[in-house]
Amino acid sequence: MINIKGKKLMNVLIVGAGRGEKTSVIGGAQIIELLKDKEEINILGVVDPDEDAPGIKLAKNLNIPTSTHFIDFINLPNLEVIFNATGLAEVEGSLYEAKPKGVEIMGGWSTKLMEDLIKEKAEKLSLVPREFLGDMLRDFASEAGFSEAAMVKAGERFAGRVEGDLKTYLTTFKEQGLGELNLLKVDRKNFELLFTGSGLIESYKESEYPQDNFTRGYLARAVSRVSQSPMSCEELECRARGDELCRFLVYPAQPIESLDLTRGTGGEKVSVETILDCIPEGVFTTNRRMIITSFNKAAERITEVPAEKAIGMACQKIFKSEQCGTPQCELKRAIENQEDILDEPTTIEVNGVQVPVVCNTALLHDEAGKVVGGVKTFHKR
């Protein structure tokens, strides 16, 4: 059989639709997941006597034919390979007796080997973007004599190829092997965002000054595109010069009072809250009495508490972490000690279930610089 791209398709049958919990081989459900996106593979059918088997349900969702017995597929004229994912020798024997000449059977350790090879290949491929881009940027910076401004422009151009909300920009940056960026702190009055960065590809050797200029350009363009307002970015701290973390401040490229924060024909308001709702980390703010004053969409998703219920409530009644109500409370410590608390692991209670998370806690200041509350960002670990 030939597909539309002119490549020969391999037509396969999967017998057994479990997940391999009771056998030494991978289950049919896993094989479907491994093969479903392969253009060169055509799954003719999935077989299992249990109609509620996970692979049967998955196959039905993917519009792949199913049956309780392999006899319904064994004589299809284009069948080439049968995966015996049952782990049962008697099933394999029956398949050998019934299969037409020329049809191959993969069973036992051959299915396990297939899984291992696919995983190994995926892991190797996932390293290519980081290694390639890292080497490329290092060569540009050290050998080609690229200036700081050129590296910033390169980051801006890369962000210019991404479309979506801020979550998409941060996820794309990580998926491309460029490092990991997280929002740490928000200054709503001045429309400023503070990010931390780790594993950044430019922080590869000791330096006397911040050198993550590609990341600066990327963050500035990302926030600019989301807010539709020109933004700048400065690296405040850099691991390359011995700082604990890389920190980036994104701020308006023009005076805040001159910014046009409306967009579209309907005059939709673009605010820091709009940006916060587009990021993957949970973010909420409190006043000095630990009363929640804002709660973004990711915080709603992780805690399973809607913002309208969270805002106005005591933090410990909503967040429910191990430290809530104790002297170890991150927000209380941050406010009392006048310092930010980074990358602190804890667990929170979500509908009676303990969920492990990592938190960053920072201070909120008023116009005079007085501490008026705190901001916490968190994500599942």
N, C-alpha and C positions, 0 to 999 in steps of 0.2 A: 504493500500500500504506500502511495506517495502523498505527502502533504502538499499544501499550496506553495511551500517554499522549495519544493523539489527534493526534499530530504525523505529518505525511507523511514517509515514509522515502524516501531516494534510493537506488535499487538500482544498484550499480556492478559492473563487471567490470574486473579488473586484468590486463593482458597484459604479460608480462615480470616476472620475479621476482628480478632481481639487485639490486645496490646502487648501480648507476650509476657504477662505477669507470671504465668505458671509454666513457662517454657524457657529454654536457653536461646531461643531465636526471637527476632523482632516480630511483632504481630502484624496482621494485615492492615490494621488502621494506620500503623506507622509507615508501612510500605506505600499506602495511598498518599500519605502526607509527603513522602519523599519523592514520589513520581508524578503527582498531580500537575505540577507546573512545568514538567519536562515536555517540550514540544515534540520531541522525537519518540515519546512513549504514548501509546494509546491503550487505556485500560478497558478491555472488552467487558469485564464483569467482575463482581466480587461475590464470593460464596461463603455462607456460614449458616448452620442449622438454627442458630439463634438470631431471630429477626431483630432483636434489640442490641445486638453486638455493636460496639462503637464504630467499627469499620463499615457496617451496613448502613448505619445512620449517616456517616460521612459520605458514603457513596451516593446515597439518595439525594443528599444536599448538593452533590456535584453532578447529578443527573447521570450517574454511572449505573448500568443495569445490575440487579442483584438477584440472588436465588438462594434457596436452602440446600441445593445439591449441584455439584459441578457438572453433572451429566447434561444440564441445560446449555452449557457452553463448550463442552469438550470437543464437539465435532464442528465447531465453526471453522469454515475453510481458511480464514486468515490468522488463526491462532498460532503463535510461535513459541511463547514462553509461559509456563505455569509457575507461579510462586506458591509453594506449600508453606503457608505461615501458621500451620496448626501445631508444628512440632511433633506430630504423631507419625510414627513409622507406618502404621496400618493405612493411614490416609495416603501416604506417599506410594505405598504398594498398590493401592486401588487406582491411583492416578497413572502409574506406569502401565497397568493392565488396560486401562481405558483410553489412554491418549493415542492420537493418530501418529503415524510415523513422521519423524522430523520435528515433532514438538518437544522442546526441552523443558526439564523440570528443575527449578531451583528450590532447594529445601535445606533444612538443617543449618549448618554453619555457613552455607553460601549466602543465605539472606543476611546473616549477621555480618559477614564480610562486606556485603554490599553497603550496609549501614555505616560500617566503620570507614570504608573508602569514601563515601559521600561526605561524611562529617570531616574527614581529614582534608578533602579537597576544598570544602567550604571554609575551613579554618585557614588554609593556606591562602585562598583567594581574598579572605577578609583582611589579610595583612598587607596585601599589595598596595591599596591606596595610601595607607599611612607611611609605609616605607618609601614609596615612590614620591609622594608629595613632600615628605620630610626631607629626603635627599635633594629634591629639586629646589626647595626653598633655601636650604642651607647652601647649596651651590650658588644660587643667585645672590645670596647675601654676602658670602665670603669670597667668591671667586669672580663673579661677574661685576662686583662693585655696585650692586643695586643700592640706592639710597633708601633711607627710612621712608620718605614720601612714596617711593615706588612700591615698597612692600605694602604700605597702607592702601594704595590704589589697587594692588593685586587682590587684597582682601575685600575691598569694595566691589570689584568686578565679580568676584566669586559669589558674593551675597546677591549681586544683581541678577544672577541666574536662578536664584531660588524664588519660589512663589509660595505664599501662605502666611499663616500667623507666626507669632514669635516662637511658638512651640516647634513649628516646622523648621525654622532657622536653627534653633539650638539642636534639634534632633539631627538635622542634616550635617551640621558641623561635626557632631560626634560620629555619625555613621561613616563619614568620609575619612575618619582616622585623624582628624585635625586636633583632637583633644576634647575635653568636656567643659562646658560653660554652664554656670548656675547663677540665677538671680539671688543676691544676698540681701539687698536693702533698697528701699524706695523712698525718695523725697518728693512727695506729691506737690508741695508748694513750688519747688524749683524745677519740677519735671525731670528729675535726675534718677538714674538707675545704676546701682552698683552690682557688678558681676564678679564672680570668682572664676578662675580657670585652672585646670590641672591637666597634665599630660600634653601640653601644647607643643607643637612640633618645632617652634622656634627656640624654646627654652632648652637648648641642648648643650650649652657650655657656660662656664662662668663668665659674668659680665659685670661691668661697673654701672650699667644703666639698663632700664627695661628694654627688652628687645622684641617683644611679641607684637610687631607692627602689623603683620598680616591679620592677626586677631583683632586688633584695634579697628582696622578698616572694615572687617566683617561685621563687628558689633555695631559700629556707627551706621553702616548701610542697612543692617537688619532692622534696627529700631527706627531709622528714618522711614523705611518702607512701610512698617506697621503703623507708625503714627502719622505718616505723610507730613512730617515736619523735619527740616534739616537738623541732623544731630552730629556731634563730635564725640570722640572717645579718647581718653587718656589712660595709660597704664600707670596706676599708682604704686603698685608693688609687683615684683617679679622674682620668681624662683631662681632665675639665672644670676641674680645678684645676691642671693642668699636669703630672700624673704620667704616666709612660711608658705604663702600662696601668691599666685598672680591675681591682682585685683584691677578691674577696669571700671572707670566712671564714664557713663554715657550721659551727655548733657546737651541742651539745645545749642545749636551753632550760632544762634542769634539771641538777643535779649528776650527773656521769657514773656515780657509784656507785649512784644511785637509778634509773637507767634499766632498764626491763624490755625486754631485747633478745631476747625469745622471742615468737613469734607463731604463730597457728594451733593447732589441737587437738593436733598432734604435737609442739609445742614447738620448731619449727624455729628455729635460731639465725639472727639477723639481725646481720651484722657489716659492718665496712668492706669486707672482702673480697667480701661479697655485693654491695655497691654497685659496687665496682670491676669486677665481672664484668658489670655492666649498662651500662657506658659505652662509647662508640664508639672512644675513644682507647686505644692500647696503653699499659699501665702495668706497670712492674716495679720492684722495689726490690733494693738490694744492701747488703752490709755494707762496711766500710772496705777490705776486700781485694778488692772488686769481684766478690764471689760473689753470684749471684742468690738472693734469699730469698723472693720472691713474683713471680707472673707471671699477669696476668689473661687473660680469654678473648680480648679484642681483640688482645693481644700474641701470643697463640697464632695467631690468624687472620692477622695481618699478616706474622709471621715464618715461619709454617707449622711452628712448633716447639711440641710439647705441653708444658704446664707441668711435668709429671713429669720430662721430660728437661731442661728449662731450670733448674729449681730445684736449687741446689747446684753449678752449673757457673759457670766464669768468664764474666763478661759478654761479653768480646770473642769467645768461642767461640760465642755464641748470637746476639748482636745484629749483629756483623760489619759495623760501619759504617766509613766512610773514616777516622775518627779513632781507632778501636779500636787499642790497643797503642801509641799515639803520645802525645806531650806535649799534643796537642790534644783528647784524650779529654774529653768534657763532664763525666762523673762525676768524673774525677780533678781537673779544673780546679775544679769546684764545691767539692769537699772541701778541696783545697789552698788555695783563695782565699776559702773561707767565703762563697760567694755563689751565688745562683741564676743559671742561664743560660737565657734565653728565646728562643723562636722561632728556633732555629738549624737551618738546612737541612743535610741530609747525605744520603748514600745508604747503604742496607744491602743485604747480599747475601741473597737468598732463593732457595735451590735453584739457585745459579749465575747468577741474574738480579739486576741492580742495580735496586733500587727506591728512588725518591726519597721522603724523609720529612722532616717538620719535628719537632724535639724540644724539649722543655722539661725542664730538669734542676734538681732542688732537693735540699736537705739533709734527712737524717733525724736527729732528736735523741733522746737518752734523757731520763729524768725529770729529770736534773740539768742538762740543756741541752747535754751533750756530743754532738758529731757522731759518729753510729754507722754512717752509711752514706748512701746517696742514693736518690732516686726519679726515674725518668725516665718521662715521658709522650710519646707520639709518634703521628703519623698520617700517612697517605700524602698527598703533594701532587701 
